[in-house]
């Protein structure tokens, strides 16, 4: 049980709260109602496989930096409770799960699987080369709703591309905030980020812009798909969450950027999914 817990901590399974609601949102929108249990089960397994592989790979690739970082001393790979070879086995197993699950959905879903995994592999390396690393993470998460839509419907529409954009800039903006804590460490170790490139104040300003674009993107999805007005309550509540997240921090005080702050950001996806579902069910009683 101790080893199992270490592996679950290594892949941060609780962080599925960030991607899974958006995957379900894409699936519901593609179906125009409640998707089949078949599609929901395989989309869930595909998401668990992809994000678990991505988290384990990120921790494996960044291990040499994590060992130097004072905030990461309790991470399983840093503490030694998860060995590198164990992480590699888990990564391979999770990728196999992802591919098997994708194969159960629409054919286009399996055909495009490399496009979903490329940003997941690129992200851990991006901080070594470019301050645009946050945008690559956004691209990785944007695949959640787009992939789920494709898995259900077998095509790509303008609406789901805007949904992917909205999700991508949402998580990128949050990653910028999270990165503001590591400016000194990143500079000392030659790593790149928006806070390093533009300063903490400039990075927070860019984060606000990205989150504004995100909310506008979610609203545009509702317009393109002609969703019931109930959907916009979810967009409004998501916007309030983001405004609050920005109000309680500043360039001079990042003390509120805690695990609680981190998990609260997951409310954005949960609220949007719930109100998307309500809007579709109200339209199709």
N, C-alpha and C positions, 0 to 999 in steps of 0.2 A: 504493500500500500504506500509506503514511503517513496519507493521508486516511481510508482504511478503518479503520485502527487507531484513529484519533481518534474516529470515530463509534462504534466498538465500545466504546471506553472511556467515551464519553459516555452510552451506554445501559447500561453496566456489565453486559455479557452474562453474565459469570461469576456474577452475583448471581441468575441463574435457579435456582441451587441452593436458594434460599429458597422459591420458589413451585412449581416444576415437580414435585418429589417429592410434594407434597400433591395436585397435580392428578392425578398418576398414582395416588395412593392412592385418591382419590375415584372414578376410573375403574375400578380393580380391584374396589373394594367394590361399585360399581353392577353390574358384570358378574358378581360372585360368583366370579370366576376371572380369567383373562387376557383382556382386551378384544380386540376385533378389531384388526388392524393398521390398518384404515381409521380407526377411532375414535382410536387412539393417535396416528397421524400428524396428524390434524386438531386434536386436543386440543393436541398439542405446538406446532403452528403458531399456534393461537389464543392460547396462553400467551405465546409469543415475541412475537407482534404486540402483545398488550395490555400486557405489562410493558415492552417496549421503548418503546412510545408513552408510557407513564406516566413512565419515567425521563427520556426526552428532554423531555417536557413539564415535569416538575419542575425540571430544570436550566434550561429556558428561562424559566419563571416566576420562579425564584429567582435569576436571573443578577445582578441588582443587589445582592443580599445576598452572593452567592458571591464577587463581586469585592472585597468588603470583608473577607472571612473569611480569616485567615492560613493555615488548613489547606487551603483550596481553590484555591490559586494554580496548581496543575497541572491542574485540571479543564479539559477541552478547550475549553469555551465561554469560560471565564475566560481561558485562554491564547490564545484566538483561532484555534485550529486547527480549530474547528467554528464556522461563522458562524450567527447566528440564523436566517437564511432557509434554510440547509441543515437545521437542526434541524426547522423547520416542515415541510419536504418529507418528512423521515424520519418525523415524527409522523403525517402524513396517510397515508403508505405503510403504516406499521405498523397503523394503524386499519383500512385497507382489508383488509390481510391478516387481521386479527382477524375482521372481519365475513364475509369469504369463508370462513374456516375454520369459524366458528360456523354458517354456512348449510349446511355439509356434515354437521352432527350432527343430533340430534333437534330438531324444530321449536320446542319450548319454549326451547331454547338461544338461538336467534336472536331469539325474541320478547322475551326478558328481557335482551338485551344492554345496554340503557341502565343497568340496575341494577348491572352489572359495571363500567361506565365512570364512573358518577357519582362514586363515592368516589375514583377515580384522578385525576379532574379537581379535586375538592374539596381533596384533601390538601395540595397546594402552597400553597394560600391559608389553610389553617386556622391556621397559626402566627401569622398576622396578627390573628386574632380570638379564638382560644380555646385553652386548655391541653389540650383534648380531642383535639388534632390526632393524637396517637398512636393513638387509638381509630379514627379515620377510616382511617389506614393499615391497621390491623387489619381493618377492614371490607373494604378493597380486596383484601387477601390472602385473606380468608375466601372470596372468590368463586372462588378456584382449585379447591378440592376440590368445592364446591357446583356450580360450572359444569361441571366434568368429569363429575360424577355425572349431572347433567341431560343432558349431551351423550350419555351412553351409555344411560341408562335412560328419560329423558324425563319424569321426575317429581321430586318433592321429598319426602324422608322426614325424620322426626324425627332419625334417626341422623346424616344428613349435615348437618343444621342444627347439631347439637352438634359435629360435626367442624369445620364452619366457625367456630363459636364458639371452639373450642380453638385452631385455627390463628390466628384473629384476635387473641386475647389473648396468644398466644405472641409474635407479631411486635410487638404493641403494647408488651409488657413489655420486649422488647429495644430497641425504638426509644426508650423512656424512658431506658434505660441509656446509649445512644448520645447522647441529648440532654443528659445530665448534663455532658458536656464543654463544652457551648456556653452555659452559664448566663450568664456575663459578656457574651458577644457578644449573646445574645438580649435581655438586659436593656438593653444599650446601644442596641439597634436597635428596641426596642419590640415584640419578638416574644414569643410565649407558648409555654409547654410545662409539663409537670408538674414538672420540676426548678425552673423559674422560680416556679411557683405554690406548690409545697409544700417547696421546698428540696431539695438533692441527697439528703440522708438520707431525707427523706420520700418522694421519688420512687423511690429504690431499694427502700424498703419496699413501695411500691405495685407495683413491678415483680415483687418476690417473690410477692406475692399473686396477680398476674395469671398468673405462671408456675405457681403451684400450681393455679389454676383450670384452666389449660391441660392439665396432666397428668391432672387428674381428668376433664376432658372427653374426652381421648383414651381413658382407661380406660372411660368410660361408652359410648363408641362401640362398643368391643369387646363390652360386655355387651348392648347393644341389638341388635347384629348377630350375637350368639352366635358370636364368632370363637374359633378354637382358641387354647389357652393360649399358644402360641408368640408370638402377637401381643403379649402382655403383657411379654415379654422386651424387645421394642422400646420399649414405653412406659416400662419401668424404666430402660433405657439412656438414653432421651431425658431422663428425670428426672435421672439422674446427670450428664449433660452440663450441664443447667441449674443444678444445685446447684454444680457446679464453677465455672461461669461467675460465679456470685454470690460464691463463696468468695474468688476471687482479686481481687475489687475491693472498695472501700469508699468512703464519702463523702470520706474524706481521701486516697485513692489510686486514681486512675482510669488510672494509667499502663499497665495491662494492656489497656485498651480500644483495641486496635490493629487493623490489618487482619486479623491472624491471629485475634484474638478474634472479629472480625466474621464471618469465614468459618467458624470453628469452630461458630458457632451453627447453620450449615446442616446440621450432623450430626443435628440433631433430626429434620428432615424426611426425610433419607436413611435413618436408622435405622427410623423409623416405616414408611416405604414398604417397605423390605426385609422387615421382619417381618410386615407386612400381607400381602405377596405370599407369603411362606413359609406363613403361617397358612392362606391360601386354597388354595394348592397342596397343602398337606398334607391339607386337608379334601376336595379334589377331585383326587386323583392321576390 
